């Protein structure tokens, strides 16, 4: 599954400015996916959608845990 590829991409991009730079310059989701694939990561549109949903849920989950 490519979800692990997305996690690997994020981890490595956080640590490596040379990897992060081309990803930051992407102006669309399609461009981001193309650049990620050219860099050797098999990330899909579905992976990004899941990551966005998880990111949006995190504040609600953290607030519920604090209550």
Residue pairs with C-beta under 8 A, 6 or more apart in sequence:
2 42
2 43
2 44
2 46
2 47
3 47
3 50
5 41
5 42
5 43
5 47
6 41
6 43
6 47
6 48
6 51
8 41
9 23
9 36
9 39
9 41
9 43
12 19
13 19
13 20
13 23
14 20
19 39
22 35
22 39
23 32
23 35
23 36
23 39
26 32
26 35
29 45
29 48
32 48
33 43
33 44
33 45
33 48
36 43
37 43
